[in-house]
Amino acid sequence: MNAPLRFEILQSPARTRGRIGRVETPNGSFETPAFMTVGTKATVKGLYPSLLRGCACEVLLANTYHLLLRPGPDVVAELGGLHAMMGWQGPILTDSGGYQAYSMADKNAVDEDGVSFKSIVDGSTIRMTPEESMRIQNALGADIIMAFDDCPPSVDPSAGPVNQTRLKLAAARDARGGEYDHAARVRASNERTVRWLERCKKAHARSEEQALFGIVQGGTDEGERAWSAERIGAIDLPGYAIGGVAVGESPADIHRVVEFTAPMLPSSKPRYLMGVGYERDILAAVLSGVDMFDCVLPTRNGRSATAFTRTGPLRLKNQAHERDREVIEPGCDCPACDPGRHGLATPDGRGFARGTIRHLFRAEEMLGPILVSLHNVRHFQRLMLDIRRALREDDWLAFARRWPVAIAGIDPALFGRLGLTELASEAPPEPADDTETTDA
């Protein structure tokens, strides 16, 4: 390849802003719209790389901040880089550490030069700047690397029902005895993110091998989003991301912000919506023109016995599943529901029963989290396969009936604006949540 990344749009359907594409990197390609499975510490917890590939994963994500703490970027480089460490023959993306600056807002200090973190490992002070983020990511060796940005709270944490104590503490600290000015915080973040992106681009030492993506911020304010998208998009890069979404705002606000912002990003480059993982939010974003997604939900929820299904979440610790002989989701072809398909044959040829999985969690056996994580990983890859099919065939009614969980909770007006009027009356209410009382 002559460039670190090549993006080809294979099909742009007449209806919606969605598109089908392919991203090529030095370590392989992946189809878009794509969901990237998260391997925070250079591993997807409990899942062997070949099992991920068998679930149709094509691209993984790792976390710069956590790998800085352990084992350190120089160690990763000496071990052959992330691909060798993870045993993964395919594209990898690393974030920049900017999200951790947001998520641990009460334990860091942001200034014009960068962010001072308090290590979650030993309490020591860690300094992250745009230049340091680039140095770390260059050493890690991912195919796609993210610019270091300043992510503000999406909504005013000093007022309203914001269930994020750290953000409230940070807002009170930043007010310094006065009143917290959320609009001023968002504007300062936007301006700093542009300056930091320019520094990242200048410091990026492996630009022929690693594709640097810039990040648009702006909270839920459309004016700020437009300002950020114009300036970030004016800096020539291999790709662009929408950041600061799904960090406290409602699903309606998520959909509104993404629908507004995505079309402003360069159409010939991949568009990445960071950290968004619920089925409805992915679908709304695809219809708005987004190509890439990531989220910890599949494996994090899998480790707590919550399985995603096409009709809604299933809580496998519930008493009702104690003697349930059904697999997690009939018809699913994941290693938990259909092990024979993956060369993991069982005596009766069936998958693992819900009752068995419930027992594994109650007995604190590691196989339980592995099985549900595998199911969830495959669930999201099946979702993306069917979204691409719906885009290709323009058959959204069939998709909606196959994936009621994906269209539930989306404002019918969005479907109308995007030309999918047949879905405006198809969307069901929020899916039922399997929330019976559990004795686990």
KOLLOZA-284141 format. One record per residue (C-alpha): residue number from 1; x, y, z. Coordinates in steps of 0.2 Angstrom, whole numbers, padded with zeros to 4 digits, always signed. Last residue first. Example, Ala and Ser with C-alpha at 12.3 -4.5 7.8 and 13.67 -1.06 7.14 Angstrom:
! KOLLOZA-284141
+-----+-------+-------+-------+
: seq :    xx :    yy :    zz :
+-----+-------+-------+-------+
:   2 : +0068 : -0005 : +0036 :
:   1 : +0062 : -0022 : +0039 :
+-----+-------+-------+-------+
This chain:
! KOLLOZA-284141
+-----+-------+-------+-------+
: seq :    xx :    yy :    zz :
+-----+-------+-------+-------+
: 440 : -0138 : -0076 : +0211 :
: 439 : -0156 : -0077 : +0218 :
: 438 : -0163 : -0067 : +0203 :
: 437 : -0179 : -0057 : +0202 :
: 436 : -0185 : -0056 : +0185 :
: 435 : -0177 : -0043 : +0174 :
: 434 : -0177 : -0050 : +0156 :
: 433 : -0179 : -0033 : +0148 :
: 432 : -0194 : -0031 : +0136 :
: 431 : -0189 : -0022 : +0120 :
: 430 : -0193 : -0003 : +0119 :
: 429 : -0208 : +0000 : +0110 :
: 428 : -0210 : -0007 : +0092 :
: 427 : -0204 : +0002 : +0076 :
: 426 : -0214 : -0003 : +0061 :
: 425 : -0224 : +0013 : +0059 :
: 424 : -0210 : +0024 : +0054 :
: 423 : -0201 : +0009 : +0046 :
: 422 : -0210 : +0010 : +0030 :
: 421 : -0206 : +0029 : +0029 :
: 420 : -0187 : +0024 : +0027 :
: 419 : -0183 : +0040 : +0018 :
: 418 : -0170 : +0047 : +0030 :
: 417 : -0181 : +0060 : +0037 :
: 416 : -0195 : +0048 : +0039 :
: 415 : -0184 : +0035 : +0048 :
: 414 : -0178 : +0049 : +0060 :
: 413 : -0196 : +0054 : +0063 :
: 412 : -0200 : +0036 : +0069 :
: 411 : -0189 : +0041 : +0084 :
: 410 : -0178 : +0026 : +0087 :
: 409 : -0182 : +0016 : +0104 :
: 408 : -0185 : -0001 : +0095 :
: 407 : -0177 : -0002 : +0078 :
: 406 : -0162 : -0012 : +0083 :
: 405 : -0171 : -0023 : +0096 :
: 404 : -0184 : -0028 : +0082 :
: 403 : -0170 : -0036 : +0072 :
: 402 : -0177 : -0049 : +0060 :
: 401 : -0193 : -0039 : +0058 :
: 400 : -0184 : -0023 : +0056 :
: 399 : -0172 : -0031 : +0043 :
: 398 : -0186 : -0038 : +0032 :
: 397 : -0194 : -0021 : +0032 :
: 396 : -0177 : -0013 : +0028 :
: 395 : -0175 : -0021 : +0011 :
: 394 : -0164 : -0010 : +0002 :
: 393 : -0154 : -0025 : -0005 :
: 392 : -0136 : -0018 : -0001 :
: 391 : -0141 : -0007 : +0014 :
: 390 : -0151 : -0021 : +0021 :
: 389 : -0137 : -0034 : +0018 :
: 388 : -0125 : -0022 : +0026 :
: 387 : -0136 : -0020 : +0041 :
: 386 : -0138 : -0039 : +0042 :
: 385 : -0119 : -0042 : +0042 :
: 384 : -0117 : -0028 : +0055 :
: 383 : -0130 : -0036 : +0067 :
: 382 : -0122 : -0054 : +0064 :
: 381 : -0106 : -0046 : +0070 :
: 380 : -0115 : -0039 : +0085 :
: 379 : -0122 : -0055 : +0090 :
: 378 : -0106 : -0064 : +0087 :
: 377 : -0097 : -0054 : +0100 :
: 376 : -0112 : -0057 : +0112 :
: 375 : -0112 : -0076 : +0110 :
: 374 : -0093 : -0076 : +0113 :
: 373 : -0095 : -0066 : +0128 :
: 372 : -0109 : -0077 : +0134 :
: 371 : -0098 : -0093 : +0132 :
: 370 : -0083 : -0085 : +0140 :
: 369 : -0092 : -0078 : +0155 :
: 368 : -0099 : -0095 : +0159 :
: 367 : -0083 : -0105 : +0155 :
: 366 : -0074 : -0095 : +0169 :
: 365 : -0083 : -0105 : +0183 :
: 364 : -0090 : -0094 : +0197 :
: 363 : -0102 : -0108 : +0203 :
: 362 : -0116 : -0096 : +0201 :
: 361 : -0110 : -0091 : +0184 :
: 360 : -0107 : -0109 : +0178 :
: 359 : -0124 : -0113 : +0185 :
: 358 : -0133 : -0100 : +0174 :
: 357 : -0123 : -0106 : +0159 :
: 356 : -0130 : -0124 : +0162 :
: 355 : -0148 : -0117 : +0164 :
: 354 : -0146 : -0107 : +0148 :
: 353 : -0141 : -0123 : +0139 :
: 352 : -0125 : -0125 : +0130 :
: 351 : -0126 : -0129 : +0112 :
: 350 : -0132 : -0145 : +0105 :
: 349 : -0123 : -0159 : +0095 :
: 348 : -0128 : -0171 : +0109 :
: 347 : -0110 : -0175 : +0114 :
: 346 : -0104 : -0158 : +0111 :
: 345 : -0093 : -0153 : +0096 :
: 344 : -0082 : -0137 : +0096 :
: 343 : -0077 : -0137 : +0078 :
: 342 : -0085 : -0120 : +0076 :
: 341 : -0101 : -0125 : +0068 :
: 340 : -0102 : -0139 : +0081 :
: 339 : -0103 : -0126 : +0095 :
: 338 : -0120 : -0119 : +0089 :
: 337 : -0127 : -0109 : +0104 :
: 336 : -0111 : -0106 : +0113 :
: 335 : -0099 : -0105 : +0098 :
: 334 : -0111 : -0093 : +0089 :
: 333 : -0123 : -0098 : +0075 :
: 332 : -0139 : -0091 : +0083 :
: 331 : -0155 : -0100 : +0078 :
: 330 : -0161 : -0102 : +0095 :
: 329 : -0154 : -0089 : +0107 :
: 328 : -0146 : -0093 : +0123 :
: 327 : -0148 : -0111 : +0121 :
: 326 : -0164 : -0119 : +0128 :
: 325 : -0163 : -0132 : +0142 :
: 324 : -0170 : -0120 : +0155 :
: 323 : -0169 : -0128 : +0172 :
: 322 : -0162 : -0113 : +0182 :
: 321 : -0167 : -0100 : +0168 :
: 320 : -0182 : -0093 : +0178 :
: 319 : -0170 : -0090 : +0193 :
: 318 : -0162 : -0076 : +0183 :
: 317 : -0143 : -0077 : +0181 :
: 316 : -0145 : -0078 : +0162 :
: 315 : -0152 : -0060 : +0161 :
: 314 : -0157 : -0059 : +0142 :
: 313 : -0157 : -0043 : +0133 :
: 312 : -0169 : -0039 : +0119 :
: 311 : -0178 : -0046 : +0104 :
: 310 : -0162 : -0049 : +0092 :
: 309 : -0153 : -0056 : +0108 :
: 308 : -0139 : -0049 : +0119 :
: 307 : -0134 : -0059 : +0133 :
: 306 : -0131 : -0053 : +0151 :
: 305 : -0121 : -0065 : +0162 :
: 304 : -0110 : -0052 : +0170 :
: 303 : -0095 : -0057 : +0159 :
: 302 : -0106 : -0055 : +0144 :
: 301 : -0110 : -0038 : +0149 :
: 300 : -0092 : -0033 : +0148 :
: 299 : -0089 : -0043 : +0132 :
: 298 : -0103 : -0036 : +0121 :
: 297 : -0104 : -0019 : +0130 :
: 296 : -0086 : -0014 : +0128 :
: 295 : -0090 : -0003 : +0112 :
: 294 : -0084 : +0000 : +0095 :
: 293 : -0091 : +0008 : +0079 :
: 292 : -0086 : +0011 : +0061 :
: 291 : -0094 : +0017 : +0045 :
: 290 : -0106 : +0032 : +0050 :
: 289 : -0118 : +0039 : +0037 :
: 288 : -0134 : +0044 : +0046 :
: 287 : -0142 : +0027 : +0042 :
: 286 : -0127 : +0019 : +0050 :
: 285 : -0129 : +0030 : +0065 :
: 284 : -0147 : +0026 : +0068 :
: 283 : -0142 : +0007 : +0066 :
: 282 : -0128 : +0009 : +0079 :
: 281 : -0138 : +0018 : +0091 :
: 280 : -0153 : +0005 : +0090 :
: 279 : -0140 : -0009 : +0092 :
: 278 : -0132 : -0002 : +0108 :
: 277 : -0113 : +0000 : +0106 :
: 276 : -0107 : +0018 : +0104 :
: 275 : -0089 : +0020 : +0110 :
: 274 : -0083 : +0031 : +0096 :
: 273 : -0092 : +0034 : +0080 :
: 272 : -0080 : +0032 : +0066 :
: 271 : -0082 : +0040 : +0049 :
: 270 : -0071 : +0033 : +0035 :
: 269 : -0065 : +0045 : +0022 :
: 268 : -0072 : +0050 : +0005 :
: 267 : -0087 : +0059 : +0013 :
: 266 : -0077 : +0071 : +0023 :
: 265 : -0086 : +0074 : +0039 :
: 264 : -0101 : +0086 : +0039 :
: 263 : -0113 : +0072 : +0035 :
: 262 : -0109 : +0063 : +0052 :
: 261 : -0113 : +0078 : +0063 :
: 260 : -0132 : +0081 : +0062 :
: 259 : -0137 : +0063 : +0062 :
: 258 : -0124 : +0060 : +0075 :
: 257 : -0130 : +0074 : +0086 :
: 256 : -0149 : +0069 : +0084 :
: 255 : -0146 : +0051 : +0087 :
: 254 : -0136 : +0053 : +0103 :
: 253 : -0149 : +0066 : +0109 :
: 252 : -0163 : +0054 : +0106 :
: 251 : -0153 : +0040 : +0115 :
: 250 : -0151 : +0052 : +0130 :
: 249 : -0135 : +0060 : +0135 :
: 248 : -0123 : +0054 : +0148 :
: 247 : -0107 : +0049 : +0138 :
: 246 : -0115 : +0041 : +0123 :
: 245 : -0106 : +0054 : +0112 :
: 244 : -0090 : +0063 : +0116 :
: 243 : -0081 : +0058 : +0100 :
: 242 : -0086 : +0058 : +0081 :
: 241 : -0071 : +0051 : +0072 :
: 240 : -0062 : +0056 : +0056 :
: 239 : -0051 : +0046 : +0044 :
: 238 : -0035 : +0046 : +0033 :
: 237 : -0031 : +0064 : +0038 :
: 236 : -0031 : +0081 : +0030 :
: 235 : -0035 : +0095 : +0043 :
: 234 : -0050 : +0104 : +0036 :
: 233 : -0061 : +0090 : +0044 :
: 232 : -0056 : +0095 : +0061 :
: 231 : -0060 : +0113 : +0058 :
: 230 : -0077 : +0111 : +0050 :
: 229 : -0082 : +0096 : +0061 :
: 228 : -0078 : +0107 : +0077 :
: 227 : -0088 : +0122 : +0072 :
: 226 : -0103 : +0111 : +0067 :
: 225 : -0102 : +0102 : +0083 :
: 224 : -0101 : +0118 : +0093 :
: 223 : -0117 : +0124 : +0084 :
: 222 : -0126 : +0108 : +0086 :
: 221 : -0123 : +0108 : +0105 :
: 220 : -0125 : +0090 : +0112 :
: 219 : -0106 : +0090 : +0116 :
: 218 : -0095 : +0098 : +0104 :
: 217 : -0081 : +0086 : +0099 :
: 216 : -0074 : +0080 : +0082 :
: 215 : -0060 : +0068 : +0083 :
: 214 : -0045 : +0066 : +0071 :
: 213 : -0039 : +0049 : +0064 :
: 212 : -0021 : +0045 : +0061 :
: 211 : -0017 : +0030 : +0049 :
: 210 : -0002 : +0020 : +0054 :
: 209 : +0011 : +0014 : +0042 :
: 208 : +0016 : +0029 : +0031 :
: 207 : +0013 : +0041 : +0046 :
: 206 : +0025 : +0032 : +0057 :
: 205 : +0032 : +0047 : +0067 :
: 204 : +0016 : +0056 : +0071 :
: 203 : +0023 : +0072 : +0081 :
: 202 : +0016 : +0085 : +0068 :
: 201 : -0001 : +0076 : +0066 :
: 200 : -0002 : +0075 : +0085 :
: 199 : +0002 : +0094 : +0087 :
: 198 : -0011 : +0099 : +0074 :
: 197 : -0024 : +0087 : +0083 :
: 196 : -0019 : +0096 : +0100 :
: 195 : -0023 : +0113 : +0093 :
: 194 : -0040 : +0107 : +0086 :
: 193 : -0044 : +0098 : +0102 :
: 192 : -0040 : +0114 : +0112 :
: 191 : -0052 : +0124 : +0102 :
: 190 : -0066 : +0111 : +0105 :
: 189 : -0063 : +0109 : +0123 :
: 188 : -0063 : +0127 : +0126 :
: 187 : -0080 : +0129 : +0118 :
: 186 : -0087 : +0114 : +0128 :
: 185 : -0080 : +0121 : +0144 :
: 184 : -0087 : +0139 : +0140 :
: 183 : -0104 : +0131 : +0137 :
: 182 : -0104 : +0122 : +0153 :
: 181 : -0100 : +0136 : +0164 :
: 180 : -0098 : +0130 : +0182 :
: 179 : -0102 : +0143 : +0194 :
: 178 : -0090 : +0151 : +0206 :
: 177 : -0079 : +0144 : +0220 :
: 176 : -0066 : +0136 : +0208 :
: 175 : -0079 : +0131 : +0195 :
: 174 : -0067 : +0118 : +0189 :
: 173 : -0068 : +0109 : +0206 :
: 172 : -0087 : +0108 : +0205 :
: 171 : -0087 : +0102 : +0188 :
: 170 : -0074 : +0089 : +0192 :
: 169 : -0084 : +0083 : +0206 :
: 168 : -0100 : +0082 : +0195 :
: 167 : -0090 : +0073 : +0182 :
: 166 : -0084 : +0060 : +0195 :
: 165 : -0101 : +0057 : +0202 :
: 164 : -0109 : +0052 : +0185 :
: 163 : -0127 : +0050 : +0186 :
: 162 : -0132 : +0066 : +0178 :
: 161 : -0150 : +0070 : +0184 :
: 160 : -0149 : +0089 : +0181 :
: 159 : -0136 : +0102 : +0185 :
: 158 : -0117 : +0103 : +0188 :
: 157 : -0114 : +0089 : +0175 :
: 156 : -0120 : +0100 : +0161 :
: 155 : -0122 : +0088 : +0146 :
: 154 : -0110 : +0080 : +0134 :
: 153 : -0096 : +0081 : +0147 :
: 152 : -0080 : +0087 : +0138 :
: 151 : -0068 : +0077 : +0128 :
: 150 : -0051 : +0085 : +0125 :
: 149 : -0042 : +0076 : +0111 :
: 148 : -0027 : +0065 : +0108 :
: 147 : -0028 : +0059 : +0090 :
: 146 : -0032 : +0041 : +0087 :
: 145 : -0022 : +0027 : +0079 :
: 144 : -0026 : +0015 : +0065 :
: 143 : -0015 : +0001 : +0060 :
: 142 : -0009 : -0002 : +0078 :
: 141 : +0010 : -0002 : +0081 :
: 140 : +0011 : +0000 : +0100 :
: 139 : +0027 : +0010 : +0098 :
: 138 : +0019 : +0023 : +0087 :
: 137 : +0004 : +0023 : +0099 :
: 136 : +0015 : +0028 : +0114 :
: 135 : +0025 : +0041 : +0104 :
: 134 : +0008 : +0048 : +0097 :
: 133 : +0001 : +0049 : +0115 :
: 132 : +0017 : +0057 : +0121 :
: 131 : +0016 : +0071 : +0108 :
: 130 : -0002 : +0075 : +0111 :
: 129 : +0002 : +0076 : +0129 :
: 128 : +0000 : +0063 : +0143 :
: 127 : +0008 : +0065 : +0160 :
: 126 : +0006 : +0051 : +0173 :
: 125 : +0006 : +0054 : +0191 :
: 124 : +0008 : +0039 : +0203 :
: 123 : -0006 : +0031 : +0211 :
: 122 : +0000 : +0013 : +0209 :
: 121 : -0011 : +0004 : +0196 :
: 120 : -0025 : +0017 : +0193 :
: 119 : -0012 : +0030 : +0189 :
: 118 : -0016 : +0048 : +0193 :
: 117 : -0017 : +0057 : +0177 :
: 116 : -0009 : +0074 : +0171 :
: 115 : -0017 : +0080 : +0155 :
: 114 : -0009 : +0090 : +0141 :
: 113 : +0000 : +0106 : +0136 :
: 112 : -0015 : +0118 : +0137 :
: 111 : -0020 : +0111 : +0154 :
: 110 : -0030 : +0097 : +0161 :
: 109 : -0028 : +0090 : +0178 :
: 108 : -0034 : +0072 : +0182 :
: 107 : -0043 : +0063 : +0196 :
: 106 : -0060 : +0071 : +0195 :
: 105 : -0061 : +0069 : +0176 :
: 104 : -0058 : +0050 : +0176 :
: 103 : -0069 : +0046 : +0162 :
: 102 : -0064 : +0062 : +0153 :
: 101 : -0045 : +0060 : +0153 :
: 100 : -0048 : +0042 : +0150 :
:  99 : -0057 : +0046 : +0134 :
:  98 : -0042 : +0056 : +0128 :
:  97 : -0030 : +0041 : +0131 :
:  96 : -0027 : +0040 : +0112 :
:  95 : -0037 : +0025 : +0106 :
:  94 : -0029 : +0011 : +0097 :
:  93 : -0035 : +0002 : +0081 :
:  92 : -0030 : -0015 : +0076 :
:  91 : -0032 : -0023 : +0058 :
:  90 : -0029 : -0041 : +0056 :
:  89 : -0018 : -0056 : +0060 :
:  88 : -0021 : -0056 : +0079 :
:  87 : -0010 : -0065 : +0091 :
:  86 : -0013 : -0051 : +0103 :
:  85 : +0006 : -0049 : +0107 :
:  84 : +0011 : -0051 : +0089 :
:  83 : -0002 : -0039 : +0082 :
:  82 : +0001 : -0027 : +0097 :
:  81 : +0020 : -0025 : +0093 :
:  80 : +0034 : -0037 : +0092 :
:  79 : +0037 : -0041 : +0110 :
:  78 : +0050 : -0027 : +0111 :
:  77 : +0037 : -0015 : +0105 :
:  76 : +0025 : -0020 : +0118 :
:  75 : +0038 : -0018 : +0131 :
:  74 : +0042 : -0001 : +0125 :
:  73 : +0023 : +0004 : +0126 :
:  72 : +0022 : -0001 : +0144 :
:  71 : +0016 : -0018 : +0152 :
:  70 : +0005 : -0011 : +0160 :
:  69 : +0002 : +0007 : +0163 :
:  68 : +0004 : +0013 : +0145 :
:  67 : -0006 : -0002 : +0139 :
:  66 : -0020 : +0004 : +0150 :
:  65 : -0019 : +0022 : +0143 :
:  64 : -0017 : +0016 : +0125 :
:  63 : -0033 : +0005 : +0125 :
:  62 : -0035 : -0009 : +0111 :
:  61 : -0047 : -0011 : +0097 :
:  60 : -0050 : -0026 : +0086 :
:  59 : -0054 : -0028 : +0067 :
:  58 : -0061 : -0042 : +0057 :
:  57 : -0073 : -0051 : +0069 :
:  56 : -0083 : -0064 : +0060 :
:  55 : -0087 : -0075 : +0075 :
:  54 : -0074 : -0087 : +0069 :
:  53 : -0061 : -0073 : +0069 :
:  52 : -0065 : -0070 : +0087 :
:  51 : -0063 : -0089 : +0091 :
:  50 : -0046 : -0089 : +0082 :
:  49 : -0040 : -0075 : +0093 :
:  48 : -0044 : -0085 : +0109 :
:  47 : -0057 : -0076 : +0120 :
:  46 : -0055 : -0075 : +0139 :
:  45 : -0055 : -0056 : +0139 :
:  44 : -0052 : -0048 : +0122 :
:  43 : -0033 : -0046 : +0124 :
:  42 : -0021 : -0031 : +0122 :
:  41 : -0027 : -0023 : +0138 :
:  40 : -0043 : -0016 : +0131 :
:  39 : -0047 : -0029 : +0118 :
:  38 : -0063 : -0021 : +0111 :
:  37 : -0072 : -0029 : +0097 :
:  36 : -0074 : -0017 : +0082 :
:  35 : -0091 : -0016 : +0074 :
:  34 : -0090 : -0012 : +0055 :
:  33 : -0101 : -0003 : +0042 :
:  32 : -0090 : -0007 : +0033 :
:  31 : -0080 : -0022 : +0028 :
:  30 : -0062 : -0025 : +0035 :
:  29 : -0045 : -0026 : +0028 :
:  28 : -0028 : -0033 : +0032 :
:  27 : -0012 : -0029 : +0041 :
:  26 : -0006 : -0014 : +0031 :
:  25 : -0023 : -0007 : +0031 :
:  24 : -0038 : -0008 : +0019 :
:  23 : -0055 : -0001 : +0024 :
:  22 : -0070 : -0008 : +0014 :
:  21 : -0087 : +0000 : +0010 :
:  20 : -0106 : +0000 : +0011 :
:  19 : -0114 : +0016 : +0013 :
:  18 : -0128 : +0024 : +0024 :
:  17 : -0135 : +0041 : +0020 :
:  16 : -0152 : +0034 : +0019 :
:  15 : -0161 : +0030 : +0002 :
:  14 : -0151 : +0029 : -0014 :
:  13 : -0139 : +0016 : -0008 :
:  12 : -0120 : +0021 : -0008 :
:  11 : -0111 : +0005 : -0013 :
:  10 : -0093 : +0000 : -0013 :
:   9 : -0085 : +0015 : -0005 :
:   8 : -0067 : +0012 : -0004 :
:   7 : -0056 : +0017 : +0010 :
:   6 : -0037 : +0015 : +0009 :
:   5 : -0026 : +0016 : +0025 :
:   4 : -0007 : +0018 : +0028 :
:   3 : -0004 : +0025 : +0011 :
:   2 : +0006 : +0018 : -0004 :
:   1 : +0000 : +0000 : +0000 :
+-----+-------+-------+-------+
